[in-house]
Amino acid sequence: MYRDAPHPIRLEDYRPPEFLIDRVDLNFDLDPDLTRVAASLQVRRNPAATRGDGSLTLHGEQLELDGVSLDGYPLTPAEYRLDAESLTLLRVPDSFLLQTWVHIHPASNTALEGLYQSGGMLCTQCEAEGFRRITYFLDRPDVMARYAVTLVGDKARFPVLLSNGNPGESRDLGDGRHEIRWEDPFPKPCYLFALIAGDLGLVEDQYTTASGRPVGLRIYVEPHNLDQCAHAMVSLKRAMRWDEERFGREYDLALYMIVAVSHFNMGAMENKGLNVFNDKYVLARPDTATDQDFAGIEGVIAHEYFHNWTGNRITCRDWFQLSLKEGFTVYRDQEFSAAMGSSAVKRIHDVRGLRAHQFAEDAGPLAHPVRPTAYIEINNFYTSTVYEKGTEVVRMQANLLGPALFRKATDLYFARYDGQAVTTDDFVTCMEDASGRDLTQFRRWYEQAGTPQLWVKGEYDGADGSYRLSVRQFTPATPGQQQKRPLHLPLAIGLLDAGGQELALRLSDEVGDACEAPLPPGTRVLEVRAAVEHFRFVGLPERPVPSLLRGFSAPVKLHFDYSDQDLEFLMARDTDGFARWDAAQTLMQRVLLRLVAEPGSDAPSAFFGACRLALLDTDVAAALRAEVLTLPGESYLADQMRVVDVDGIHRAREFLRRRIGEELRDDLMAVYAAQAETGPYAFNPESAGRRALKGLALAYLMAGGGEEALTRCRDQFAAAHSMTDVMVALRLLVDRGGPAGEAALVEFYRRWSTEPLVIDKWFSIQATSIRADTLEQVFHLMDHPDFSLRNPNRVRSLIGAFCTGNPVRFHAADGAGYRFLADRVLELDPLNPQIASRLLKSMIRWRRFDQGRQELMRAQLARVLDAAALLSKDAYEVASKALEGT
């Protein structure tokens, strides 16, 4: 049964709030089953807003109202209007004190928005619109207030009571309960409010800022996890120091707190002074966490800390501006992680994710600009476009301005807008004002959806030693945007001679950008503005090999007519680590798509020779060698096809893995042995790189077959030097199947059954196995005592891993994977709409597949939409957009 479409929220309808709230006093009497919340709000009319009808409407959901008072006078029901989503006071003065009393039920709040129960603790998640589930309020980011919070709770059950800011008076109430008061001196929007109550262990440290001010650092976790916090604390202190040095930002409170919770819809939340984290991004020991986990913790800890300035001190005016805080903060955390490790490898990881997720989003029915123009449910717009493409838009501005001017621009941004709620336009204006440049055309990046395509051609003129690059840009149509205008983008390039040496990049005066003296050899950033541009380089003694889009200087798809020999050359010689990897990916993609089109053919011998050179080049760091030799994933390959050949892609990729394992067997064995570790585990770029190369070598050896490879894999699993090595071996054994895989799964569970985050890995390994019976195993695992639909991490590790991380089994031709997903979405949506809608996106691009799979996916999407009267706005928006036009 279909319902009327929910009313969309539109950017063009934004108006300043008619009322502002200067001060908020909250009193919580905490109990999982029934929490009482008393709120006192100092409200005044906003002089910058249009005067309305004299009423005030506050947001509120799933609240039980006990009373309302205006300036101390209780209101009768005739003086206000109450519905399921709001409380409207029919007549209010220009300035007043509003008091409300409500009841809420944290234990039954399975959506994990507002105040909810996670294990034995109570915690909050208020971004984007969760605060309205706590009390009646103007729940919008441009209403910023100072908060004072009093928490009352059972002392035995909740010995720790936390909120934003600085702790104040605490006392024992004498009836088994206690209370504490917290005050946050900085104004903030309500989405940054946080509350934690529980029996928690504490790890403490201290940091001294660049100006000499001490800051207490606290990480709260469940007591049995206290031994897994050291890496998070080290990461936090590194992030604080880096932010001072790179962006001049000091922390502003006397206390910085992190709390790890086991039930969380996202990775973490930057609540002012009290960050709430999914425990996945806090807890780590060498025997429980992989290198990827350690890197993820370092990056997410930094991300949430950096939000203190880019999101908290300066926040977004409305949710359409979400990338203002997220794009800039992801840029900052990427730069931090690059500084802590290998900048090239970090860039490769980020671009691989962007291409896999954001490029796919741009090519589907949910395509939207970095600054969207409308939404039905804001939780659906925490997307790769807003985050990762938004990051690339910030990075392009940094590339165009250069380090000195970009730092000047960010300093201006922090000084000009501190304490305010602003827009992406305000951010770009700071770039312009600090640099003197006109970025009017550049603003189109925030307005246009879609991934730009660059067609580049090169022509060498031996007579005058010149090389002409022609660049044509085009952005395909996306839903709601048929016509696109040219973008302003930086294109970083280099030119290499036959020996792999950098050539000097001197432009002629053909484009008005001539230099009187040759530029230093290396990379040059060209600025592309028109639909077609020409750049002519002079003084070149030989035909160069161009190295294009170095460092992935713009989020575009690049087309250049490289020969296979050119790609092999760049794969071996390019001095830019990203470009070297990108050449390898392009070459591997070509080989794989040929194998898809011509089953029974083989890769050329030159390809294996190029792989051997890359594998054995010890002048290149092990981590980069591992990346260069990693095949493109099946989902990425699918994006390169007009009609996805699910089975052909899988067959070709497995065939090429086997052939590399056979052709390079002796070299892989030698490289595997050379990466052996003798000392204790250490997380650093060199050690992690060796483990990555070792794991890649073992994977190819196992693909190549033979008892020796199987023996090494079993030995690696049994030795358990690190969780990284164990997980590599477990995945390979499970994919191989048979007694060895079954025994490894049993042993892994026996070892780690008391570690929930490790058991998440156990579920994921089985959900992403290429075995033919994987879906049957997933059904079986849903009945496992350790599985729960109410735990987002567990749902992601099993259901999410199967639907998004196992394309060949999820997209099985019989449609069983699609039925499974639709069933889970309908089951999850009443419990946790955010998780349900994210899972549903696995079928969003159904039109790209063959006719049979299209019909099967469309039928399941329609089945979900048939429940529209019962669906959340989250799932309704995804399903309806997926089926638009059918």
Secondary structure by P-SEA (a helix, b strand, c coil): ccccccbbbbccccccccccccbbbbbbbccccbbbbbbbbbccccccccccccbbbbbbcccccccccccccccccccccccccccccccccccbbbbbbbccccccccccccccccccbbbbbcccccccccccccccccbbbbbbbbbbccccccccccccccccbbbbccccccbbbbbbccccccccccccccbbbbbbbbbbcccbbbbbbbbbcccccccccaaaaaaaaaaaaaaaaaccccccccbbbbbbbccccccccccccbbbccccccccccccccaaaaaaaaaaaaaaaacccccccccccccccccccaaaaaaaaaaaaaaaccaaaaaaaaaaaaaacaaaaaaccccccccccccccccccccccccaaaaaaaaaaaaaacaaaaaaaaaaaaaacccbbbcaaaaaaaaaaaccccccccccccccbbbbbbbbbbbbccccbbbbbbbbbbbccccccccccbbbbbbbbbbbcccccccbbbbcccccccccccccccbbbbbbcccbbbbbbcccccccccccccccccbbbbbccccaaaaaaaacccccaaaaaaaaaaaaaaaaaaaaacccccccaaaaaaaaaaaacccccaaaaaaaaccccaaaaaaaccccaaaaaaaaaaaaaaaaaaaaaaaaaaaaaaacccccccccaaaaaaaaaaaaaaaaaaaaccaaaaaaaaaaaaacccaaaaaaaaaaaaaaccaaaaaaaaaaaaaccccaaaaaaaaaaaaaccccaaaaaaaaaaaccccccccaaaaaacccccccccccccccccaaaaaaaaaaaaacccccaaaaaaaaccccccccccaaaaaaaaaaaaaaaaacccccaaaaaaaaaaaccc
